[in-house]
Amino acid sequence: MLRSQAARLICNSRVVTAKRTLSLAARAVSATPSVRSTMARGPSPLVAARGLKQINFGGTVETVYERADWPREKLLDYFKNDTFALIGYGSQGYGQGLNLRDNGMNVVLGVRKNGASWKAAIEDGWVPGENLFEVEEAVKKGTYVMNLLSDAAQSETWSTIKPLLKKGQTLYFSHGFSPVFSDLTHVVPPKDLDVILVAPKGSGRTVRSLFKEGRGINSSYAVWNDVTGKAHEKSQALAVAIGSGYVYQTTFEKEVNSDLYGERGCLMGGIHGMFLAQYEVLRENGHSPSESFNETVEEATQSLYPLVGKYGMDYMYDACSTTARRGALDWYPIFKNALKPVFQDLYASTKNGTETKRSLEFNSQPDYREKLEAELQTIRSMEIWRVGKEVRKLRPENN
Ligand SMILES: NC(=O)c1ccc[n+]([C@@H]2O[C@H](COP(=O)([O-])OP(=O)(O)OC[C@H]3O[C@@H](n4cnc5c(N)ncnc54)[C@H](OP(=O)(O)O)[C@@H]3O)[C@@H](O)[C@H]2O)c1
């Protein structure tokens, strides 16, 4: 596809999909007294009737909402009088916008004219003046205003968007970033609107590709303001309409803290650091590039991590040799103890706003894309990732 893939990749800070597979075996549909009382006080008895589920996640019972709770006909009826003004057509705008449109919802896009997103939207069949408008015009048309600008752009444009919001609209985010760190972003949602969040646990590309495969992304939802008493129900329905398979509840604060923490940790930064450290030590000890890469990345991503994803860590241990198993059992606590203080520092840095400040400062610079590209070029030129390129070519399916 000719769309600006490079720009999307650059913008996409969450390229790693953290899909959480629900283990059927772990489901204990229980109703402890505390759960029953939660249900009684729950967000809406209407939703309870739709089959929300209490799942025992390793001993903690949580409520989840599934796509089955909101079949398409129900969504069409529920949103029959609504217009979704989706602002921004980057990673999430693309995935959520096309899924909403394919689900039969009335969607208009708000995008700045003649930027990369405007062109991409036209390529995807959005029509200027019909369902593609400039940001201000789209905001005025929506009953739902879905702010899917980059987090830095949400802050930059808030002074333009805020005065356009009016009573009766619902303001939607896919990240808690802007309202939670309002002292830095200056995004203070109006008190007289429902303000909700649905955060897909993956990139917009994945939101779209899973939807097209008939599957669904895992998402969290949260409510900031509930002026109508329907904010929870709206969030759950909209989560399904944008392509979620199952949805769990969180708060704006918890969403932003866990998300910033996760992508800096195991999802991206942490795992990258660990790969590099292991590879470098192998190389310093005379191992060839291909051996070092195979023992660090290729075996992990091609053989072992898929087992963890599909069946769990215990299964992966069980599938390995007794020698590998013994060594891993001895060494994982050493790694955990060495890394835990780093994770504690990272969480503190997330919670106290340092990560937000850094992200806003960097991503608001006019030349941030060029600067980011230079850093990505450094990664691209590292021996480990150049070796990876050659190793991937040798996979039989790539021959
Ligand atoms: N990406 C993910 O994987 C992911 C996952 C879950 C949640 N989220 C959240 O979803 C939201 C959207 O993120 P995203 O990654 O989809 O964003 P993105 O790919 O960075 O998209 C940025 C969009 O903002 C527009 N934009 C940038 N600066 C602008 C400005 N000054 N005025 C008007 N438009 C401007 C861009 O238009 P141009 O093309 O014209 O520059 C583009 O349409 C964020 O809150 C993010 O945290 C993202």
The ligand as an SDF file (V2000), in Angstrom:
LIG
                    3D

 48 52  0  0  0  0  0  0  0  0999 V2000
   -0.1430    3.9230   18.2750 N   0  0  0  0  0  0  0  0  0  0  0  0
   -0.5240    3.0230   19.1590 C   0  0  0  0  0  0  0  0  0  0  0  0
   -0.1460    1.8700   19.0630 O   0  0  0  0  0  0  0  0  0  0  0  0
   -1.4850    3.3850   20.2670 C   0  0  0  0  0  0  0  0  0  0  0  0
   -2.0530    2.3750   21.0300 C   0  0  0  0  0  0  0  0  0  0  0  0
   -3.0130    2.6880   21.9820 C   0  0  0  0  0  0  0  0  0  0  0  0
   -3.3150    4.0280   22.1970 C   0  0  0  0  0  0  0  0  0  0  0  0
   -2.7140    5.0170   21.4760 N   0  0  0  0  0  0  0  0  0  0  0  0
   -3.0970    6.4000   21.6980 C   0  0  0  0  0  0  0  0  0  0  0  0
   -3.9100    6.8140   20.6290 O   0  0  0  0  0  0  0  0  0  0  0  0
   -3.7390    8.2170   20.4110 C   0  0  0  0  0  0  0  0  0  0  0  0
   -3.3260    8.4320   18.9830 C   0  0  0  0  0  0  0  0  0  0  0  0
   -2.0250    7.8900   18.8200 O   0  0  0  0  0  0  0  0  0  0  0  0
   -1.4560    7.4340   17.4230 P   0  0  0  0  0  0  0  0  0  0  0  0
   -0.2370    6.6070   17.7160 O   0  0  0  0  0  0  0  0  0  0  0  0
   -2.5460    6.8730   16.5970 O   0  0  0  0  0  0  0  0  0  0  0  0
   -1.0260    8.8360   16.8520 O   0  0  0  0  0  0  0  0  0  0  0  0
   -0.1590    9.0930   15.5710 P   0  0  0  0  0  0  0  0  0  0  0  0
   -0.0190    7.8490   14.7450 O   0  0  0  0  0  0  0  0  0  0  0  0
    1.0750    9.7650   16.0370 O   0  0  0  0  0  0  0  0  0  0  0  0
   -1.1100   10.0910   14.7840 O   0  0  0  0  0  0  0  0  0  0  0  0
   -0.8890   11.4040   14.8370 C   0  0  0  0  0  0  0  0  0  0  0  0
   -2.0580   12.1250   14.1680 C   0  0  0  0  0  0  0  0  0  0  0  0
   -2.0470   13.4020   14.7300 O   0  0  0  0  0  0  0  0  0  0  0  0
   -1.9980   14.3440   13.6540 C   0  0  0  0  0  0  0  0  0  0  0  0
   -1.2900   15.5380   14.1010 N   0  0  0  0  0  0  0  0  0  0  0  0
   -0.0640   15.6230   14.6260 C   0  0  0  0  0  0  0  0  0  0  0  0
    0.1970   16.8950   14.9630 N   0  0  0  0  0  0  0  0  0  0  0  0
   -0.9120   17.6110   14.6320 C   0  0  0  0  0  0  0  0  0  0  0  0
   -1.2740   18.9690   14.7540 C   0  0  0  0  0  0  0  0  0  0  0  0
   -0.4430   19.8550   15.3070 N   0  0  0  0  0  0  0  0  0  0  0  0
   -2.4970   19.3410   14.3220 N   0  0  0  0  0  0  0  0  0  0  0  0
   -3.3620   18.4610   13.7870 C   0  0  0  0  0  0  0  0  0  0  0  0
   -3.0670   17.1540   13.6540 N   0  0  0  0  0  0  0  0  0  0  0  0
   -1.8690   16.7500   14.0780 C   0  0  0  0  0  0  0  0  0  0  0  0
   -1.2650   13.6320   12.5240 C   0  0  0  0  0  0  0  0  0  0  0  0
   -1.5910   14.2420   11.3150 O   0  0  0  0  0  0  0  0  0  0  0  0
   -0.4880   14.4920   10.1760 P   0  0  0  0  0  0  0  0  0  0  0  0
   -0.3780   13.2070    9.4040 O   0  0  0  0  0  0  0  0  0  0  0  0
   -1.0800   15.5950    9.4020 O   0  0  0  0  0  0  0  0  0  0  0  0
    0.7900   14.8310   10.8520 O   0  0  0  0  0  0  0  0  0  0  0  0
   -1.8790   12.2330   12.6760 C   0  0  0  0  0  0  0  0  0  0  0  0
   -3.1250   12.1760   12.0440 O   0  0  0  0  0  0  0  0  0  0  0  0
   -2.6970    8.6850   21.4080 C   0  0  0  0  0  0  0  0  0  0  0  0
   -3.3490    9.1530   22.5510 O   0  0  0  0  0  0  0  0  0  0  0  0
   -1.9450    7.4080   21.7250 C   0  0  0  0  0  0  0  0  0  0  0  0
   -1.3010    7.4310   22.9740 O   0  0  0  0  0  0  0  0  0  0  0  0
   -1.8150    4.7290   20.5070 C   0  0  0  0  0  0  0  0  0  0  0  0
  1  2  1  0
  2  3  2  0
  2  4  1  0
  4  5  1  0
  4 48  2  0
  5  6  2  0
  6  7  1  0
  7  8  2  0
  8  9  1  0
  8 48  1  0
  9 10  1  0
  9 46  1  0
 10 11  1  0
 11 12  1  0
 11 44  1  0
 12 13  1  0
 13 14  1  0
 14 15  2  0
 14 16  1  0
 14 17  1  0
 17 18  1  0
 18 19  2  0
 18 20  1  0
 18 21  1  0
 21 22  1  0
 22 23  1  0
 23 24  1  0
 23 42  1  0
 24 25  1  0
 25 26  1  0
 25 36  1  0
 26 27  1  0
 26 35  1  0
 27 28  2  0
 28 29  1  0
 29 30  1  0
 29 35  2  0
 30 31  1  0
 30 32  2  0
 32 33  1  0
 33 34  2  0
 34 35  1  0
 36 37  1  0
 36 42  1  0
 37 38  1  0
 38 39  2  0
 38 40  1  0
 38 41  1  0
 42 43  1  0
 44 45  1  0
 44 46  1  0
 46 47  1  0
M  CHG  2   8   1  16  -1
M  END
$$$$
